[in-house]
Amino acid sequence: MKTYNIFFIASVALLMATAFGCSSNKGTKAVNADNVAQTEVANADIRGQWYIENIVFSDSDYVRPDETSSSMKPYIVFEDSTYFIMTNCNSISGSYTVKGDSIKLGDGAMTEMACDDMQTEDALRRILPHISTIDVQYNSGVRLMGSAPAEYILLRKAKTEIK
């Protein structure tokens, strides 16, 4: 009888150790799967045409193209790996790459016509090299965030594209 009790206790202990060992391994795998899922962020999709609503450097330093330009509304078009910006007077174009919510705008070409109002062009030249992340706000709005916390370009999705 004593041998049976020792055998029974040893068997139960072995089963419990195996059960805890397997469940612990599954828990580790689940935690690892969660971590992988959190680190895999889909690339932000900003393709299409966007109106430039606001270019902000700080609370007191900003340009609203609607207020400075009486002619056409400035816009930016993102295609496969290129961007094109049209202001009231000049255009800017270059390449871009998106990885997750990070964006890198490459140096591009810019027309340099003299215009009556150059505020939008000057602001874009100033902020574009600092743009580093994308904050998609639903499907109708995007913020291109700069390296400083207050820097951003606010874009609104164009309902009909002008090309």
N, C-alpha and C positions, 0 to 999 in steps of 0.2 A: 504494500500500500504506500509505503514511504517512497519507493522508487517511482510509482505512478504519480504521486504529487510533485515530486521533483521534475519528472519528465513533463507534466502538465504545465507547471510554472515556467519552465525553460521554454516550452513551445509557445506559450502566451507571450513571454518576454521577446522571443525572436519575432513573432508576428507583429507585435507592437513596434519593435525597432524597424522592421521592414516597412510597416505602414507609415511611420513618421518619416522615415528616410525618403520614401516615394513622394509623400505629400509635400515635404520640404523642397524636393527637387522641382515638383510641379509649380510650387509657389515661386521659386526662383525663376523658372521659365516664364511664368506669367508676368512677373515684375520686369524681366528683361524685355518681353514683348511690348509691355506698356512703354518702357523707355525708348525703344526703337520707334514705336508709333509716334511718340512725342517729338522725336528728333527729325522724323521725316515730314517736312512741311512742303506742301504742294507749291509750285511756282505760282506767284500771283499773275493773273491774266489781265493785262492792261491793254491788250491790242484794241485798236479802233481809234476813233477821234474823240478828243476831250477838249472842252472849252477851258481856258485859263481864267479862273474866277478871282484868284487872289495869290499874290506872292508876298510872303511874310518873312521878315527877318527878326522882328520883335513886336511887342505890343504897340510901339509907337513908330516903327519903321516897316512900312508895307506899301505895296502898289496894287491897286485894284484896276485892272485894265479897262473895265467898263467906265470908270470915272475919268480916266485920262485920255481915252480915245473915243472920238465921235464916229469913226468909220467902222470897219469890220471888227468882229469879235475875235481876239487872238485865240488860237487853238494849237493843239499838239496831236500828232498822229503817231501811234506806235504800230509798226508792222513787225514782221518776223524778227528781225534783229536791228532795225533802224528806227529812228525817230525823226520827225519833221515838225518844226514849230513855225507857224506863221503869225507874225504880229501885225500891227496896223501898217507897218512899213517894211520891215526886213524879215528874213527867214533864217532859221538855224536848223542844221541837220547833222546827224551823226549816228553812231551805232550804240546799242545798249545791250546789256545782259541782265537777266533776272535769275536769281537763285533763291528759292524760298520767298522771303519778303525783302530780300536785299536787291538793290538795283545799282548798276554801274553805268552811268552815261559817259560814253566816250567823247573825246574832243571831236568837234565837227566843224563844218564850214558855216560861215555866216555872211550874209550879204551886209554891206555897210553903206547903205544909202543914207544921206542926210535927210532927216525928217523934222517936222515941227515939234513932235513930241517923242522923245526917245526914252521915257521913263520905263516902259515895259522891257525894251531891249536891254537897257542898263541893268535892270533888276534881274533879268534872266541870265545875263553874262555873269553877274555877281553870285547867283545862287546855284546854277547848274553844276559847277564842279563839286559842290558840297552835298548834293543829293545822294543818299545812301540806302534808304529803305522806303517801302511802299506800305501804306495803310489803306486797304480797300474798305470803303464804307458802303456796304451793300453793292449793288451793281451800277449805281448812278453817280457815285462819288469816289474820288481817290485823293489821298494826300501823298505827295512825294516829299518825304521827310529829309531834312538836312542833317548835318553833323551836330549842330547846336540844337537844343531842345525846342526852341521857338521857331526855327527855320522850317518853312514848308511851302510847297506850291499846292494850292487847292484846285482840283480839276473836277469838272462836271461832265458826264457823258453826253455827247452830242446825239440828239434824237435822229437827225438826218445828217449824214456825213457830207462835208464839202471838200472836195479834193481838187 
